Every structure is written in C-alpha cells, then in structure tokens.
Amino acid sequence: MIFCLTNAGKQYMAKVNAGEAKMHLTRAVTGSGNSSYLEILTNVVDEQQQIQLDAVHAEGEYTFIECVLTNLELGREYVLRQLGIYAADEEGEEKLIIIGQDQYGDRIPVLSEKEVEYQYSIAMRISNAAEVTFDFSVNDFLRKKYFYEHCAEFEEYKSEVDNRFKALPRVRVGPEKLLDRKDTILFETLKGTNKVTRIRERDHDDREEAYDLAAVFQMAKERENLKTEETLSVLFGKIQRFFYDMKVNCFSEADDPLTLMTELTYKPPAKRTPGCIYGLITTKRGLIILFFDRYITGTENPAREGTLYGVEVTERTAAEYDTAPYRAIFSNVVYIKGQETGRKKGMIYAVPKTTR
C-alpha cells in the first residue's frame, strides 16, 4: 500500500513542522474503494471500519505511525484497498491528512471464518515526534502480542508473590486440630464458637508454642460506665475502679450492716466485717467479756489447785508469739487486786498485772 499526504494534510504538516501547531491524530479508517486522485480526497472511499492507532515513535529523521487492523468486531467481509489517517487542527476540526491505497487490496474475512491481524507502519518526516499525540479509536482492542507479553509479566509477578508468601507462616482461625503442619499460626477458638482464647504457633522446626491472651490495664481515675468498642485495657481499668470503690460489707459472705450477737454467737473484733455495727444481746447485768491470748499456770504463791490464770497481751516478743491463741468469753469473772479473798465455786477470778 502506497501512502501520501492529502492537500489538507500538506497544509497541516506545514504548520506542524513550522511549530505553529501540534500534530493530533484522531482515528484510522479503512475503505474498499479506489481513487485516481488521492490528494484531493477528504474521506476514504467506501468506508468500512475504524482501526487501532497503536503507537507513534521516531527513528532517525522519520516518525512512524503504527496502525493495527483486526476483524474481531467485523460484521461482514470486505476488500481493503484504502487506509486513511485523520487529525484534528487547533480549532478541533478533523481532516483526512494521510491516505494509502492498494489497487488490488486484501480480503478481510469475518471472524467466524478466521481471525486476522494486519499492522501498518507509516513513515513521515516530522520535526519533533514528541509533538505528535494520538487518540485510540472507539473499538480499542488488545493485540495478541501485547496480551501474551502481559500474561508473561503477570506470571513472573505471580511467581514472585508466591515465593515470598511461601516464606511466611500460614495463619488459621479455629480449634486446636487446625495446627496440623509446620509454619502455622493458629488463633485458637473455643469449641463450637468464634471466641479466640489463645494463639498457638508451630514453627519451621515443628516446635509448638502457646501464647495466652492477656489484658494490661491501669485503674480508671473515676467510675464510668462501660462502652461498646472500647479496648480491653480501658474496660478492665473501669471495672477495677468499681471494685476498688466497693466496701467489704457489700459481699454476700459479709455480715449484715447491723449484726446482733449473743454470748454464744459473739464475734471478736478481728473477725467482724469493717463498716458494720455489732450489738450484744444478754440477760445478764454487768457482763464482762475478756479476751486472753493464752492461759498459763498462775503465779500466785501459794498457787490455787484447779485454777487457770489468763494473760492479756498487747505486745509480745517473737519468743512469746503463739500461732493458735485461746479465746474465751466469761460472764463470771471477778477482779481482785492480789489480796487474799474467799473463792467461790464456779467463779473465775482475774488479777490485773502491769508487769511480767
């Protein structure tokens, strides 16, 4: 096929080479007609299909315009005799600037018969190939050549990604049985639920490790209600604040705020719940309740047979420390000051002592 500039193309190229305009190619069109005067044509004769403007590149003093024809969207066959290149001027008006013609032409069959692809390269002298722009035609297609190139690039990329991921451990979520091979990290869940309890790892050397989930938190400064989507550290900090502010008598095992005692249910102060009030119910007047750390043999001289002497201690040395002290309640204690007095049966006599 022989190409030439149309009259409009000569004027257009003169402006381009003079630097007065940029070359803007818009479309490439085929035709099945013939003309004896190609220069005066403003359109291809018997237009058939629009083809792909594929590339523009420079080699030496020539700029090559590459066009590709395919029958992928062809509805009927025809004989290709003309190929025209259109361009837009600075006002946006489209003109036929290059026309090519082959008197005999090539038969372009429909796709159902066979697939064909033709590439046309048009060489032109243009002062600056960088000033040439072109639009893809409305029936853009992906040429096999580019498709296979992209496929090869994709396979290389896929292979590289696969190799990188092979070096990473597999991550799974579920019960312990899913930790079934090396290089696996398992977020273990409770059986039959989606609740994660711990993280298990089986490394490249087939060693297993288990990591229990833990919450690190600080107690909140003030009591606040829990809110959804808060982190565990914030939630547990708020909960700790509530427990910290509770009094011991709010729990079920604590005594009631007001506890009444009898001589049989009497509790010494050490066993009482802080913050509660204790009252003693008794029918005996002048009842005295004493606590003795232990009982020792009396130091009276002479000692009374069958008599116990209680020693009340506020401070003691390590040698005197008793891990199981005696406690007792007496309703029949009589204080004496060391002098001899008549003792009655069934009574307990106590002698206060300031030194020992």
C-alpha positions as CSV (number, residue, x, y, z in Angstrom):
1,M,0.0,0.0,0.0
2,I,1.3,3.4,-1.1
3,F,0.7,6.4,1.3
4,C,0.7,10.1,0.5
5,L,-0.4,13.4,2.1
6,T,-3.8,14.9,1.0
7,N,-3.9,18.6,0.1
8,A,-5.3,19.2,3.6
9,G,-2.5,17.0,5.0
10,K,0.2,19.1,3.3
11,Q,-1.1,22.3,4.8
12,Y,-1.5,20.6,8.2
13,M,2.1,19.2,8.1
14,A,3.5,22.6,7.1
15,K,2.0,24.1,10.3
16,V,3.3,21.2,12.4
17,N,6.9,21.4,11.0
18,A,6.8,25.2,11.4
19,G,6.0,24.8,15.1
20,E,2.6,26.5,14.7
21,A,0.6,23.5,15.7
22,K,0.9,20.1,17.4
23,M,0.1,17.0,15.4
24,H,-3.0,15.4,16.9
25,L,-4.1,12.1,15.3
26,T,-7.7,11.2,16.0
27,R,-8.6,8.0,14.0
28,A,-7.6,5.5,11.3
29,V,-10.2,4.3,8.9
30,T,-10.2,1.6,6.1
31,G,-12.1,1.7,2.8
32,S,-12.8,-0.7,0.0
33,G,-12.9,2.0,-2.8
34,N,-10.3,3.3,-5.3
35,S,-9.4,6.8,-6.4
36,S,-7.2,8.2,-9.2
37,Y,-6.7,11.5,-7.3
38,L,-5.8,10.6,-3.7
39,E,-4.6,14.2,-2.8
40,I,-8.0,15.7,-3.2
41,L,-9.8,13.2,-1.0
42,T,-11.4,14.4,2.2
43,N,-12.6,11.0,3.3
44,V,-11.7,7.4,2.4
45,V,-13.8,5.9,-0.4
46,D,-16.5,3.4,0.8
47,E,-15.5,3.5,4.5
48,Q,-15.6,0.0,6.1
49,Q,-14.2,0.0,9.7
50,Q,-12.2,2.1,12.2
51,I,-8.9,0.5,13.2
52,Q,-6.4,0.9,16.0
53,L,-3.9,3.8,16.2
54,D,-1.3,1.8,18.1
55,A,1.8,3.9,18.6
56,V,4.0,6.7,17.4
57,H,7.8,6.5,17.6
58,A,10.8,8.2,16.0
59,E,13.7,6.5,14.2
60,G,16.3,8.9,12.8
61,E,14.7,11.6,10.7
62,Y,11.4,9.7,10.3
63,T,8.4,9.3,12.7
64,F,6.5,6.1,12.3
65,I,2.7,5.9,12.9
66,E,1.7,2.3,13.7
67,C,-1.8,1.1,12.9
68,V,-3.3,-2.3,13.6
69,L,-6.3,-3.9,11.9
70,T,-8.2,-6.8,13.3
71,N,-11.5,-8.5,12.3
72,L,-12.6,-9.1,15.9
73,E,-15.6,-6.8,15.6
74,L,-16.2,-7.1,11.9
75,G,-19.8,-7.9,10.9
76,R,-19.1,-8.6,7.2
77,E,-16.1,-9.3,4.9
78,Y,-14.7,-6.7,2.5
79,V,-11.6,-6.0,0.4
80,L,-9.3,-3.4,2.0
81,R,-8.0,-1.0,-0.6
82,Q,-7.6,2.3,1.3
83,L,-6.4,3.4,4.7
84,G,-6.8,6.9,5.9
85,I,-5.4,8.8,8.9
86,Y,-7.4,11.7,10.3
87,A,-6.1,14.5,12.5
88,A,-7.6,17.5,14.4
89,D,-6.3,21.1,13.9
90,E,-6.1,23.7,16.6
91,E,-9.8,24.5,16.2
92,G,-10.7,20.9,16.7
93,E,-11.8,20.3,13.1
94,E,-11.0,16.8,11.9
95,K,-9.3,16.3,8.5
96,L,-8.0,13.5,6.3
97,I,-4.3,14.1,6.2
98,I,-2.8,10.8,5.1
99,I,-4.3,8.3,2.6
100,G,-2.9,5.0,1.5
101,Q,-4.2,2.9,-1.4
102,D,-3.6,-0.6,-2.9
103,Q,-5.4,-1.1,-6.2
104,Y,-5.9,-4.8,-5.7
105,G,-6.3,-4.8,-1.9
106,D,-6.6,-7.6,0.7
107,R,-9.6,-9.5,1.6
108,I,-10.7,-9.1,5.2
109,P,-12.8,-12.1,6.3
110,V,-15.3,-12.2,9.2
111,L,-14.1,-13.7,12.5
112,S,-16.2,-16.8,12.1
113,E,-14.1,-17.8,9.1
114,K,-10.7,-16.9,10.7
115,E,-9.0,-14.3,12.8
116,V,-6.7,-11.9,11.0
117,E,-4.4,-9.1,12.2
118,Y,-2.5,-6.6,10.0
119,Q,0.0,-4.0,11.1
120,Y,0.7,-0.9,9.1
121,S,3.6,1.4,9.6
122,I,3.5,4.9,8.0
123,A,6.8,6.8,7.9
124,M,6.7,10.7,7.9
125,R,9.2,13.4,8.3
126,I,8.1,15.4,11.3
127,S,10.4,18.0,13.1
128,N,9.6,16.7,16.6
129,A,8.0,13.3,17.2
130,A,7.3,14.3,20.8
131,E,4.8,16.9,19.5
132,V,2.7,14.1,18.0
133,T,-0.3,12.9,20.0
134,F,-3.0,10.4,19.0
135,D,-6.3,9.1,20.2
136,F,-7.2,5.4,20.4
137,S,-10.1,4.5,18.2
138,V,-13.5,3.7,19.7
139,N,-13.0,0.0,19.0
140,D,-9.8,-0.4,21.1
141,F,-8.6,-3.9,21.4
142,L,-5.8,-5.8,23.0
143,R,-3.4,-7.3,20.4
144,K,-2.3,-10.8,20.9
145,K,1.3,-9.7,21.1
146,Y,0.6,-7.3,24.0
147,F,-1.7,-9.8,25.6
148,Y,1.0,-12.5,25.7
149,E,3.5,-10.0,27.0
150,H,1.2,-9.0,29.8
151,C,0.5,-12.7,30.5
152,A,4.2,-13.4,30.8
153,E,4.7,-10.4,33.1
154,F,1.8,-11.5,35.2
155,E,3.1,-15.0,35.6
156,E,6.5,-13.6,36.7
157,Y,4.8,-11.3,39.2
158,K,2.6,-14.2,40.5
159,S,5.6,-16.5,40.8
160,E,7.5,-13.8,42.8
161,V,4.5,-13.2,45.1
162,D,4.0,-17.0,45.6
163,N,7.7,-17.4,46.5
164,R,7.5,-14.6,49.0
165,F,4.4,-15.9,50.7
166,K,5.9,-19.4,50.9
167,A,8.4,-18.0,53.4
168,L,5.5,-16.7,55.6
169,P,3.7,-18.9,58.1
170,R,0.1,-19.9,57.3
171,V,-2.4,-18.1,59.6
172,R,-5.6,-20.0,60.6
173,V,-8.5,-19.4,63.0
174,G,-10.3,-22.3,64.7
175,P,-9.9,-25.2,67.1
176,E,-6.5,-26.7,68.1
177,K,-6.7,-29.5,65.5
178,L,-6.1,-27.0,62.7
179,L,-2.5,-26.7,63.9
180,D,-1.7,-29.6,61.6
181,R,1.6,-28.7,60.0
182,K,4.8,-26.7,60.3
183,D,4.9,-22.9,59.7
184,T,1.4,-22.3,61.0
185,I,0.0,-19.7,63.4
186,L,-3.4,-20.6,64.9
187,F,-5.8,-18.3,66.6
188,E,-7.4,-21.0,68.7
189,T,-11.1,-20.7,69.4
190,L,-13.4,-22.4,72.0
191,K,-15.1,-25.5,70.5
192,G,-18.2,-24.6,68.5
193,T,-17.7,-20.8,68.9
194,N,-15.8,-18.0,67.3
195,K,-14.2,-16.8,70.6
196,V,-10.4,-16.7,70.4
197,T,-8.8,-17.9,73.6
198,R,-5.1,-18.1,72.8
199,I,-2.5,-18.0,69.9
200,R,-0.6,-21.2,69.0
201,E,2.4,-21.5,66.8
202,R,4.1,-24.4,65.1
203,D,7.4,-23.1,63.7
204,H,9.6,-24.4,60.8
205,D,11.4,-26.8,63.2
206,D,8.0,-28.3,64.3
207,R,8.2,-26.7,67.8
208,E,4.9,-25.7,69.3
209,E,4.3,-22.6,71.4
210,A,1.1,-21.3,73.1
211,Y,0.5,-17.7,73.9
212,D,-2.4,-16.8,76.2
213,L,-4.2,-13.6,75.7
214,A,-3.7,-11.0,78.5
215,A,-5.0,-7.6,79.3
216,V,-2.6,-4.9,80.5
217,F,-4.5,-2.0,82.2
218,Q,-4.5,0.7,84.8
219,M,-7.3,1.6,87.1
220,A,-9.5,4.3,85.9
221,K,-9.4,7.6,87.9
222,E,-13.2,7.8,88.2
223,R,-16.1,5.5,87.9
224,E,-17.6,5.4,84.4
225,N,-20.0,3.2,82.5
226,L,-18.6,0.6,80.1
227,K,-19.0,1.5,76.4
228,T,-19.0,-0.8,73.4
229,E,-15.9,-0.9,71.1
230,E,-13.6,0.1,74.0
231,T,-10.3,-1.7,74.3
232,L,-9.8,-4.4,77.0
233,S,-7.3,-2.2,78.8
234,V,-9.9,0.6,79.2
235,L,-12.7,-1.8,80.1
236,F,-10.7,-3.6,82.8
237,G,-9.5,-0.3,84.2
238,K,-13.1,0.8,84.7
239,I,-14.0,-2.5,86.3
240,Q,-11.1,-2.3,88.7
241,R,-12.3,1.2,89.7
242,F,-15.7,-0.1,90.7
243,F,-14.2,-2.9,92.8
244,Y,-11.8,-0.6,94.4
245,D,-14.6,1.8,95.5
246,M,-16.7,-1.1,97.0
247,K,-16.9,-1.6,100.7
248,V,-16.3,-5.1,102.2
249,N,-19.8,-5.3,103.6
250,C,-21.3,-5.3,100.1
251,F,-20.4,-9.0,99.5
252,S,-22.7,-12.0,100.3
253,E,-20.3,-13.6,102.8
254,A,-20.0,-10.3,104.9
255,D,-22.1,-9.8,108.0
256,D,-25.2,-7.7,107.8
257,P,-24.7,-3.9,108.3
258,L,-26.3,-4.3,111.8
259,T,-25.4,-7.6,113.5
260,L,-26.8,-8.7,116.8
261,M,-24.8,-11.1,118.8
262,T,-25.4,-13.3,121.8
263,E,-22.9,-14.8,124.2
264,L,-22.9,-18.0,122.0
265,T,-22.6,-16.1,118.6
266,Y,-20.2,-13.5,119.9
267,K,-17.5,-12.4,117.3
268,P,-14.3,-10.8,118.4
269,P,-13.4,-7.5,116.7
270,A,-10.8,-9.2,114.5
271,K,-13.5,-11.3,112.8
272,R,-16.0,-8.6,112.3
273,T,-16.8,-7.0,108.9
274,P,-15.4,-3.5,108.8
275,G,-18.2,-0.9,108.4
276,C,-20.8,-2.9,110.2
277,I,-22.4,-2.3,113.6
278,Y,-22.5,-5.1,116.2
279,G,-24.7,-5.3,119.2
280,L,-24.7,-7.8,122.1
281,I,-27.9,-9.3,123.4
282,T,-27.7,-10.6,127.0
283,T,-29.9,-11.0,130.0
284,K,-27.1,-10.7,132.5
285,R,-26.3,-7.4,134.0
286,G,-22.7,-6.3,134.4
287,L,-21.4,-8.8,131.8
288,I,-17.7,-8.6,131.3
289,I,-16.2,-10.1,128.1
290,L,-12.4,-10.6,128.1
291,F,-10.0,-12.0,125.6
292,F,-6.9,-13.8,126.7
293,D,-4.0,-14.6,124.5
294,R,-3.3,-17.8,126.4
295,Y,-3.6,-19.4,129.7
296,I,-0.7,-20.1,131.9
297,T,-0.2,-21.6,135.4
298,G,-0.9,-18.9,138.0
299,T,2.0,-17.1,139.7
300,E,0.2,-16.8,143.0
301,N,2.0,-18.1,146.0
302,P,0.7,-20.4,147.0
303,A,-0.9,-21.5,143.7
304,R,-4.5,-22.5,143.8
305,E,-5.2,-26.0,142.6
306,G,-7.6,-26.3,139.6
307,T,-7.2,-22.6,138.8
308,L,-6.4,-21.0,135.3
309,Y,-4.7,-17.7,135.0
310,G,-5.4,-15.6,131.9
311,V,-2.7,-13.3,130.5
312,E,-3.8,-10.4,128.3
313,V,-1.0,-9.2,126.0
314,T,-0.9,-6.0,123.9
315,E,2.7,-6.5,122.7
316,R,4.8,-9.6,122.6
317,T,8.3,-10.7,121.6
318,A,8.9,-13.3,118.8
319,A,9.6,-15.9,121.5
320,E,6.1,-15.3,123.0
321,Y,4.3,-15.4,119.7
322,D,1.5,-18.0,119.6
323,T,0.1,-19.2,116.3
324,A,-3.0,-20.6,117.9
325,P,-4.1,-18.4,120.8
326,Y,-7.0,-19.1,123.1
327,R,-10.1,-17.0,123.0
328,A,-12.8,-17.1,125.7
329,I,-15.9,-15.2,126.9
330,F,-16.5,-15.1,130.6
331,S,-19.6,-13.9,132.4
332,N,-18.4,-14.8,135.9
333,V,-15.1,-13.0,136.2
334,V,-14.2,-11.3,139.4
335,Y,-11.3,-8.9,139.5
336,I,-9.1,-9.0,142.6
337,K,-6.0,-6.9,143.4
338,G,-3.8,-9.7,144.7
339,Q,-5.2,-9.8,148.2
340,E,-6.5,-13.0,149.6
341,T,-10.2,-13.4,149.2
342,G,-12.6,-16.2,149.6
343,R,-13.1,-18.1,146.4
344,K,-16.5,-19.4,145.4
345,K,-17.2,-22.4,143.3
346,G,-17.9,-21.7,139.6
347,M,-16.4,-18.2,139.6
348,I,-13.2,-17.0,137.8
349,Y,-11.0,-14.5,139.5
350,A,-8.8,-12.2,137.5
351,V,-5.8,-10.3,138.8
352,P,-4.7,-7.4,136.6
353,K,-0.9,-7.3,136.1
354,T,1.1,-4.4,134.8
355,T,4.5,-6.1,134.6
356,R,5.7,-9.5,133.9
